[in-house]
Amino acid sequence: MKPINLIAAASIALLASSSGVLAEECNAAGTVGTGGSASAGGTSASSVGTAGTCRTDDGTTSSIGSGGSAATTDGKAQSKTHINDNGDKLKAHTKAQAVDKGTFSKSRTKTSTDGSTLDSTTRTMSHVPGEKPVKNTTNQKIILPEQ
């Protein structure tokens, strides 16, 4: 037997013999998420954000994710996401925008959790010159009960 196969076989045997870690039940848990897209002319933009928190006797665990995209046929498109981890506070901010001359589409999502409050907001807007802009806002907020 080749050494690499022997190592792989030993690793599989070790994983199979180790006892699994049991998941602890959450005393309080929540998940939020929003997303949206906008399009006008040859432009489009979309963004999404989600966050989750689980509070147990041993502490709080949270996760966050966000992303976006933008496209245009002839203009300029950009998308950027920033995630900030500050101890027990997580924040994500995504902006996506596409511009083709005066026509544009943009989407922005802000998502956050501090262990007891989860919040996500998505704002979209599209505009064609000479027409009224189309706007939309979606918000979801959860406040976890105290223990």
C-alpha positions as CSV (number, residue, x, y, z in Angstrom):
1,M,0.0,0.0,0.0
2,K,1.3,3.5,-0.9
3,P,2.1,5.8,2.1
4,I,-0.6,8.3,1.0
5,N,-3.3,5.6,0.9
6,L,-2.2,4.4,4.4
7,I,-2.5,8.0,5.7
8,A,-6.0,8.3,4.1
9,A,-7.1,5.0,5.5
10,A,-5.9,5.9,9.0
11,S,-7.7,9.3,8.8
12,I,-10.9,7.7,7.8
13,A,-10.6,5.1,10.7
14,L,-9.9,7.9,13.2
15,L,-12.9,9.9,12.0
16,A,-15.2,6.9,12.1
17,S,-14.1,6.0,15.6
18,S,-14.4,9.5,17.2
19,S,-17.6,10.3,18.9
20,G,-19.6,13.2,17.4
21,V,-20.1,16.5,19.2
22,L,-23.7,17.0,20.2
23,A,-25.3,20.3,19.3
24,E,-26.6,22.4,22.1
25,E,-30.1,23.6,21.8
26,C,-30.7,27.3,21.5
27,N,-32.5,29.1,24.3
28,A,-33.3,31.9,21.8
29,A,-32.6,31.9,18.1
30,G,-33.5,34.0,15.1
31,T,-32.7,34.5,11.4
32,V,-33.3,37.5,9.2
33,G,-32.7,38.1,5.5
34,T,-33.6,40.5,2.8
35,G,-32.8,41.0,-0.8
36,G,-33.9,42.8,-3.9
37,S,-33.1,43.7,-7.5
38,A,-33.7,46.6,-9.8
39,S,-33.5,47.0,-13.5
40,A,-33.9,49.7,-16.1
41,G,-32.9,49.9,-19.7
42,G,-29.8,47.7,-20.1
43,T,-28.8,47.9,-16.4
44,S,-29.6,45.6,-13.4
45,A,-28.4,45.4,-9.8
46,S,-29.2,43.1,-6.9
47,S,-28.1,42.5,-3.3
48,V,-28.9,40.1,-0.5
49,G,-28.0,39.8,3.2
50,T,-28.7,37.3,5.9
51,A,-27.9,36.9,9.6
52,G,-28.6,34.3,12.3
53,T,-28.0,34.1,16.1
54,C,-28.3,31.2,18.6
55,R,-28.1,32.0,22.3
56,T,-27.3,29.1,24.6
57,D,-26.3,28.7,28.3
58,D,-22.6,28.8,27.1
59,G,-22.9,32.0,25.1
60,T,-24.1,33.4,21.8
61,T,-23.1,32.3,18.3
62,S,-23.9,34.5,15.3
63,S,-23.3,34.4,11.5
64,I,-23.7,36.9,8.7
65,G,-23.5,36.9,4.9
66,S,-24.1,39.4,2.2
67,G,-23.4,39.8,-1.5
68,G,-24.5,41.5,-4.7
69,S,-24.1,41.8,-8.4
70,A,-24.6,44.4,-11.1
71,A,-24.6,44.3,-14.9
72,T,-25.0,46.6,-17.9
73,T,-24.8,46.3,-21.6
74,D,-22.7,49.3,-22.4
75,G,-22.1,51.3,-19.2
76,K,-20.3,50.7,-15.9
77,A,-21.2,48.2,-13.2
78,Q,-19.8,47.6,-9.8
79,S,-20.5,45.6,-6.7
80,K,-18.9,45.7,-3.3
81,T,-19.4,44.0,0.1
82,H,-18.0,44.9,3.5
83,I,-18.3,42.8,6.6
84,N,-17.3,44.1,10.0
85,D,-16.8,41.8,13.0
86,N,-16.6,43.7,16.2
87,G,-16.8,41.2,19.0
88,D,-20.4,40.1,19.4
89,K,-21.6,42.6,16.8
90,L,-21.6,41.7,13.1
91,K,-22.4,44.1,10.3
92,A,-22.6,43.5,6.5
93,H,-23.1,46.2,3.8
94,T,-23.4,45.4,0.1
95,K,-23.8,48.0,-2.7
96,A,-24.4,47.1,-6.3
97,Q,-24.9,49.7,-9.1
98,A,-25.0,49.7,-12.9
99,V,-25.0,52.9,-14.9
100,D,-25.5,53.4,-18.7
101,K,-25.5,57.1,-19.6
102,G,-28.4,58.5,-17.5
103,T,-30.1,55.1,-16.9
104,F,-29.2,53.3,-13.7
105,S,-30.1,50.5,-11.3
106,K,-28.9,50.2,-7.8
107,S,-29.4,47.9,-4.8
108,R,-28.1,48.2,-1.2
109,T,-28.4,45.8,1.6
110,K,-27.4,46.4,5.3
111,T,-27.6,43.5,7.7
112,S,-26.5,43.4,11.4
113,T,-26.7,41.4,14.6
114,D,-25.5,42.1,18.1
115,G,-26.6,38.8,19.7
116,S,-30.0,40.0,20.7
117,T,-31.3,42.1,17.7
118,L,-31.1,41.0,14.1
119,D,-31.8,43.5,11.3
120,S,-31.7,43.5,7.5
121,T,-32.8,46.2,5.1
122,T,-32.6,46.2,1.3
123,R,-33.3,49.3,-0.8
124,T,-33.5,49.3,-4.6
125,M,-33.9,52.0,-7.2
126,S,-33.9,52.2,-10.9
127,H,-34.3,55.2,-13.1
128,V,-34.6,56.0,-16.8
129,P,-34.2,59.7,-17.7
130,G,-37.5,61.4,-18.2
131,E,-39.4,58.8,-16.1
132,K,-40.2,58.6,-12.4
133,P,-37.7,56.5,-10.4
134,V,-38.8,53.1,-9.2
135,K,-37.9,52.5,-5.5
136,N,-38.5,49.7,-3.1
137,T,-37.5,49.0,0.5
138,T,-37.7,45.7,2.4
139,N,-36.9,45.4,6.1
140,Q,-36.9,42.5,8.5
141,K,-36.1,42.9,12.2
142,I,-36.1,40.4,15.1
143,I,-35.5,41.1,18.8
144,L,-34.7,37.9,20.7
145,P,-36.4,37.5,24.1
146,E,-34.3,37.9,27.2
147,Q,-33.2,34.8,29.0
